[in-house]
Amino acid sequence: MEPTPRHSCLKLQIPNQSEPIFIKATWFPSHFHLSITDSLHTWLCNASEDEVRERAAQWDQPVSDYIALAERFLGFQQPGSVYGFSDAGDGHRRLPWTFEKEGTKLEWRWKCGPFIGATLATLQPRVSCRMLGAVDSKSSLHPCMNYAWPPLTTCHLLLFLSFHHP
């Protein structure tokens, strides 16, 4: 039986970008899944066991060390690390981050694909009502909530998306 996956959620401030991105990650022993949003769009990165094994080999690391290092830098914003989130063409985004190993500055990066067919704006009313089991209230701010959006944290929504996307 595969061990229970670990989850992390990171609010990541990118240099020269006014708004943060949010990274919800699910960590397995030999692969991981990232759901990333800027609050308008969502991107997914599902790093397969083969991809992780290949990248770990390129860095002369066991897979477990590669996963642990990725989790360290994508689970918590690390001081001294430079993060980015840039256009990679065709709706894809590149997520790089730097770290230091034995006095040398290194960079890892993953390419993330768009979550096709939905944005947070189109999912928000359906998702928030479904997740909280709310009934329609007479609120003028939101059809399901008595307070303005976002009634849930971005990571709650990403958790929902990561388990309910095709």
C-alpha positions as CSV (number, residue, x, y, z in Angstrom):
1,M,0.0,0.0,0.0
2,E,1.4,3.4,-1.0
3,P,2.0,5.8,2.0
4,T,-0.5,8.6,2.5
5,P,0.5,11.6,0.4
6,R,1.6,14.9,2.1
7,H,0.1,18.2,1.1
8,S,1.5,21.7,1.2
9,C,0.2,25.1,0.2
10,L,2.5,28.0,-0.5
11,K,1.7,31.7,-1.0
12,L,4.6,32.6,-3.2
13,Q,5.6,36.2,-3.9
14,I,7.5,36.4,-7.2
15,P,10.0,39.3,-7.7
16,N,8.7,42.0,-10.0
17,Q,5.1,40.7,-9.9
18,S,2.5,42.6,-7.9
19,E,0.4,39.6,-6.9
20,P,1.5,36.3,-5.4
21,I,0.8,32.9,-6.8
22,F,-0.4,30.0,-4.7
23,I,1.0,26.5,-5.1
24,K,-0.9,23.5,-3.7
25,A,1.3,20.4,-3.8
26,T,0.7,16.8,-3.2
27,W,3.9,14.8,-2.4
28,F,4.3,11.1,-2.9
29,P,7.5,9.1,-2.4
30,S,8.3,9.0,-6.1
31,H,6.3,11.8,-7.8
32,F,4.3,14.9,-7.1
33,H,1.4,17.1,-8.3
34,L,1.3,20.9,-8.3
35,S,-1.7,23.1,-8.8
36,I,-0.8,26.7,-9.2
37,T,-3.0,29.8,-9.4
38,D,-2.7,33.5,-9.7
39,S,-6.3,33.8,-8.6
40,L,-7.5,34.1,-12.2
41,H,-5.9,31.1,-14.0
42,T,-4.8,27.7,-12.9
43,W,-1.9,25.6,-14.1
44,L,-1.1,22.0,-13.3
45,C,2.2,20.1,-13.1
46,N,2.0,16.4,-12.6
47,A,5.5,15.2,-12.3
48,S,5.4,11.4,-13.1
49,E,7.6,8.8,-11.5
50,D,9.6,8.6,-14.7
51,E,10.2,12.4,-14.9
52,V,11.2,12.6,-11.3
53,R,13.5,9.6,-11.6
54,E,15.1,11.1,-14.7
55,R,15.7,14.5,-13.1
56,A,17.0,13.0,-9.9
57,A,19.5,11.0,-12.0
58,Q,20.6,14.2,-13.8
59,W,21.4,15.7,-10.3
60,D,23.0,12.5,-9.0
61,Q,20.4,12.2,-6.3
62,P,18.2,9.4,-5.0
63,V,14.5,10.1,-5.9
64,S,13.7,10.5,-2.2
65,D,16.2,13.3,-1.9
66,Y,14.9,15.0,-5.0
67,I,11.4,14.9,-3.7
68,A,12.4,16.2,-0.3
69,L,14.3,19.1,-1.8
70,A,11.4,20.0,-4.1
71,E,9.0,19.9,-1.2
72,R,11.3,22.1,0.9
73,F,11.4,24.8,-1.8
74,L,7.8,24.5,-3.0
75,G,6.2,23.9,0.4
76,F,7.7,27.0,2.0
77,Q,9.2,30.1,0.4
78,Q,12.9,29.8,1.2
79,P,15.0,32.9,2.0
80,G,17.8,33.5,-0.5
81,S,16.0,31.4,-3.2
82,V,14.9,33.3,-6.3
83,Y,11.6,32.1,-7.6
84,G,9.9,32.9,-11.0
85,F,6.7,32.1,-12.8
86,S,6.9,33.1,-16.4
87,D,5.3,32.5,-19.8
88,A,6.5,29.4,-21.6
89,G,4.2,29.7,-24.6
90,D,0.8,28.1,-25.5
91,G,-0.7,29.0,-22.1
92,H,2.1,27.1,-20.2
93,R,4.1,28.6,-17.4
94,R,7.6,27.9,-16.2
95,L,8.2,27.7,-12.4
96,P,11.9,28.0,-11.6
97,W,13.6,28.4,-8.2
98,T,17.2,28.6,-7.1
99,F,19.0,27.1,-4.2
100,E,22.6,26.7,-3.1
101,K,24.4,23.4,-2.9
102,E,28.0,23.1,-1.8
103,G,28.6,26.8,-2.5
104,T,27.1,26.7,-6.0
105,K,23.9,28.4,-7.0
106,L,21.6,26.0,-8.9
107,E,18.2,26.3,-10.5
108,W,15.4,23.8,-10.9
109,R,12.4,24.4,-13.0
110,W,9.2,22.7,-14.0
111,K,6.8,23.5,-16.9
112,C,3.1,23.7,-15.9
113,G,0.2,23.3,-18.3
114,P,-3.0,25.3,-18.2
115,F,-6.0,23.8,-16.5
116,I,-8.2,23.8,-19.6
117,G,-11.9,24.7,-19.4
118,A,-12.0,26.5,-16.1
119,T,-10.7,29.5,-14.3
120,L,-11.2,30.3,-10.7
121,A,-13.7,33.0,-11.7
122,T,-15.9,30.4,-13.5
123,L,-15.6,27.8,-10.8
124,Q,-15.9,30.0,-7.8
125,P,-19.7,30.0,-7.2
126,R,-20.2,26.3,-7.9
127,V,-17.1,25.2,-6.0
128,S,-17.7,27.3,-2.9
129,C,-21.3,26.2,-2.6
130,R,-20.5,22.5,-3.1
131,M,-17.5,22.5,-0.8
132,L,-19.2,24.2,2.1
133,G,-22.6,22.6,1.5
134,A,-24.1,26.1,1.7
135,V,-27.6,26.9,0.8
136,D,-28.7,30.0,-1.1
137,S,-28.8,32.9,1.2
138,K,-30.2,36.4,0.6
139,S,-26.7,37.9,0.6
140,S,-26.1,40.5,-2.1
141,L,-22.3,39.8,-1.9
142,H,-22.4,36.2,-3.0
143,P,-25.3,33.8,-3.8
144,C,-24.0,31.2,-1.3
145,M,-22.1,33.1,1.4
146,N,-22.8,35.9,3.8
147,Y,-19.4,37.5,3.0
148,A,-17.5,38.5,-0.1
149,W,-15.3,36.2,-2.2
150,P,-13.0,34.5,-1.4
151,P,-14.9,32.6,1.2
152,L,-12.3,29.9,1.0
153,T,-8.6,30.2,0.9
154,T,-7.0,29.7,-2.5
155,C,-5.4,26.5,-1.3
156,H,-8.8,25.1,-0.4
157,L,-10.0,25.7,-3.9
158,L,-6.8,24.2,-5.4
159,L,-7.2,21.1,-3.1
160,F,-10.7,20.8,-4.6
161,L,-9.4,21.2,-8.2
162,S,-6.6,18.7,-7.8
163,F,-9.0,16.0,-6.7
164,H,-11.8,16.9,-9.2
165,H,-10.1,17.7,-12.5
166,P,-10.2,15.1,-15.3
